[in-house]
């Protein structure tokens, strides 16, 4: 079985060698054909010269003017000697009656030729003659008599074997030049194959094809968006996930990022020049984690690689987990508080002061039980109850009074319960942070009202409020006025609320200071809310 050549450099070299050899062979054949044609023309011209010299001989002219038996012998002798001396194949003298007066074959002398007298017009005629003596380079010239009139023609032929011999004697030198050119081309092909080998990092064709297949499978199979940008800012590689997360057009490859992305934080991050690590950006549809790594090779910038990770579902689960954690913390705090109160009651009873113990129990029932009773009376959804209990425990630790307004009315299975959890949690956290450092009584009021047409959430605090000039900016991704430890929210809370509300077709409004009141209105879903994510549903 024939061994297959796998090395890329060898394949390139052999392919170019075959092409060069075939090209040189065709060129040499064409050159030989041209040389043969040129030699034919040269020998025809030589035959014409011999014929014109012979026709100018006075003896020939006189004999053809006054023919006789003796003249025929003279013409034949002169023709034979001229042919032998010049190397011509024949010298034939023909009169105007087409009768031969000389010929290499004496038996044809005195006989007519079949062709007409071509030199009758007084011109020299060149061509290839296939006559009785074989193929010859032929020339026919007019023969003038002693009186100046045309009395016949002289036909001289040089055999083609002489032409072939001349060509064969010249071809070796030409062949040597062709071989030299082929050798130079072979060396150039070998050098080019070596250069291409280095440019492909030593990879063979099969390896390059396999790498391309693996790259395509990897790019379009991973669940992270990948974008490669060249030094000019044009997209050189983009996979399906990146196109979906950024809503890029199908023809995005080859275009500049500025041309396919709307202005905003995403475009600012992707078109920057510095490295970006785990930057969280909220778009209209997704919560993205963006990484951007500039690529440098040999000290020169070669663009950048951007990865995009969808954290939409993760943020939704984190929000749900935060609600569960708040409930757990609330129960832990209540258990700790309950233990302390039991110890206090047991101590009063041991001291023989049952009246004081009864009074203490009545105080407990009238304070801590109020919030639990309010939640269970006005809110039926256990997820929201757990969230509010957790927020109440946090408010107690931070010295904030959390009040559930009496108009609150929420059923056991409200529409968009996960989105509601996200909205409530972020708005209450924002209210708590706004009250940080505020002197005097600090109070946060919450109401959730569900009707047949809409769901309205209101969170109000008595803090400094939002300046009128800042209202258009507070819902922007990353915008925050918090400092110190409160910067942990990174300006995402209100952005998440705004994106969630917008995605669900609702509205969010805020009053300016003093004090801030955020009001969210969500339309009721026509069908049950299925798998609401942090910023909208997403089919996986």
PyMOL commands that set and color helices and strands:
alter all, ss='L'
color gray80, all
select helices_A, chain A and resi 8-55+58-65+69-86+106-108+118-121+160-199+205-221+240-246+257-260+265-270+312-350+354-378+382-397+417-434+468-470+484-489+493-503
alter helices_A, ss='H'
color red, helices_A
select strands_A, chain A and resi 90-95+125-131+134-144+150-159+225-229+235-238+276-282+287-297+300-310+401-404+443-450+454-461+507-510+516-523
alter strands_A, ss='S'
color yellow, strands_A
deselect
rebuild
show_as cartoon
